[in-house]
Amino acid sequence: MDALSRRYTLLSVLEVKVLGFPIIHDLYKEDLDFKPILGGDLKGSPYTIQEGYLFRNNKLSIPRDPMRDLFVRLIEVL
């Protein structure tokens, strides 16, 4: 299974199983770490966007937010 397929599967599972997961799209826009990345050119960077989610080297980037710890724990369990 290639990286693109793994990312698609991860996003599909998380969107179905984790209530509120899609709010990550909105959190990127205000996050101090990711706002500059999204405002720039991603060409040549380790970041990619798939279905509105930001990945760095095939790992899902999760913004700083009180829900971050919850998302991280849920992803580890899945």
Contact map, one row per residue, 1 for C-alpha under 8 A:
111011000000000000000000000000000000000000000000000000000000000000000000000000
111111000000000000000000000000000000000000000000000000000000000000000000000000
111111100000000000000000000000000000000000000000000000000100000000000000000000
011111110000000000000000000000000000000000000000000000000000000000000000000000
111111111000000000000000000000000000000000000000000000000000000000000000000000
111111111100000000000000000000000000000000000000000000000000000000000000000000
001111111110000000000000000000000000000000000000000000000100000000000000000000
000111111111000000000000000000000000000000000000010000000000000000000000000000
000011111111100000000000000000000000000000000000000000000000000000000000000000
000001111111110000000000000000000000000000000000000000000000000000000000000000
000000111111111000000000000000000000000000000000000000000000000000000000000000
000000011111111100000000000000000000000000000000000000000000000000000000000000
000000001111111110000000000000000000000000000000000000000000000000000000000000
000000000111111111001000000000000000000000000000000000000000000000000000001000
000000000011111111111100000000000000000000000000000000000000000000000000000000
000000000001111111100000000000000000000000000000000000000000000000000000000000
000000000000111111100000000000000000000000000000000000000000000000000000000000
000000000000011111111000000000000000000000000000000000000000000000000000010000
000000000000001111111000000000000000000000000000000000000000000000000000000000
000000000000001001111110000000000000000000000000000000000000000000000000000000
000000000000011001111111000000000000000000000000000000000000000000000010000000
000000000000001000011111100000000000000000000000000000000000000000000000000000
000000000000000000011111111000000000000000000000000000000000000000000000000000
000000000000000000001111111100000000000000000000000010000000011000000000000000
000000000000000000000111111110000000000000000000000110000000000000000000000000
000000000000000000000011111111000000000000000000000000000000000000000000000000
000000000000000000000011111111100000000000000000000000000000001010000000000000
000000000000000000000001111111100110010000000000000000000000001000000000000000
000000000000000000000000111111100110010000000000000000000000000000000000000000
000000000000000000000000011111110110000000000000000000000000000000000000000000
000000000000000000000000001111111110000000000000000000000000001100000000000000
000000000000000000000000000001111111000000000000000000000000000000000000000000
000000000000000000000000000000111111100000000000000000000000001000000000000000
000000000000000000000000000111111111110000000000000000000000001000000000000000
000000000000000000000000000111111111111000000000000000000000000000000000000000
000000000000000000000000000000011111111100000000000000000000000000000000000000
000000000000000000000000000000001111111111000000000000000000000000000000000000
000000000000000000000000000110000111111111000000000000000000000000000000000000
000000000000000000000000000000000011111110000000000000000000000000000000000000
000000000000000000000000000000000001111111000000000000000000000000000000000000
000000000000000000000000000000000000111111100000000000000000000000000000000000
000000000000000000000000000000000000110111111111000000000000000000000000000000
000000000000000000000000000000000000000011111000000000000000000000000000000000
000000000000000000000000000000000000000001111100000000000000000000000000000000
000000000000000000000000000000000000000001111111000000000000000000000000000000
000000000000000000000000000000000000000001011111000000011000000000000000000000
000000000000000000000000000000000000000001001111100001111000000000000000000000
000000000000000000000000000000000000000001001111110001111000000000000000000000
000000000000000000000000000000000000000000000011111111100000000000000000000000
000000010000000000000000000000000000000000000001111111100000000000000000000000
000000000000000000000000000000000000000000000000111110000000000000000000000000
000000000000000000000000100000000000000000000000111111000000000000000000000000
000000000000000000000001100000000000000000000000111111100001100000000000000000
000000000000000000000000000000000000000000000011110111110001110000000000000000
000000000000000000000000000000000000000000000011110011111111100000000000000000
000000000000000000000000000000000000000000000111000001111111100000000000000000
000000000000000000000000000000000000000000000111000000111110000000000000000000
001000100000000000000000000000000000000000000000000000111111000000000000000000
000000000000000000000000000000000000000000000000000000111111100000000000000000
000000000000000000000000000000000000000000000000000011110111110000000000000000
000000000000000000000000000000000000000000000000000011110011111000000000000000
000000000000000000000001000000000000000000000000000001000001111100010010000000
000000000000000000000001001100101100000000000000000000000000111110010000000000
000000000000000000000000000000100000000000000000000000000000011111010000000000
000000000000000000000000001000000000000000000000000000000000001111110000000000
000000000000000000000000000000000000000000000000000000000000000111111000000000
000000000000000000000000000000000000000000000000000000000000000011111110000000
000000000000000000000000000000000000000000000000000000000000011111111111000000
000000000000000000000000000000000000000000000000000000000000000001111111100000
000000000000000000000000000000000000000000000000000000000000000000111111110000
000000000000000000001000000000000000000000000000000000000000010000111111111000
000000000000000000000000000000000000000000000000000000000000000000011111111100
000000000000000000000000000000000000000000000000000000000000000000001111111110
000000000000000001000000000000000000000000000000000000000000000000000111111111
000000000000010000000000000000000000000000000000000000000000000000000011111111
000000000000000000000000000000000000000000000000000000000000000000000001111111
000000000000000000000000000000000000000000000000000000000000000000000000111111
000000000000000000000000000000000000000000000000000000000000000000000000011111
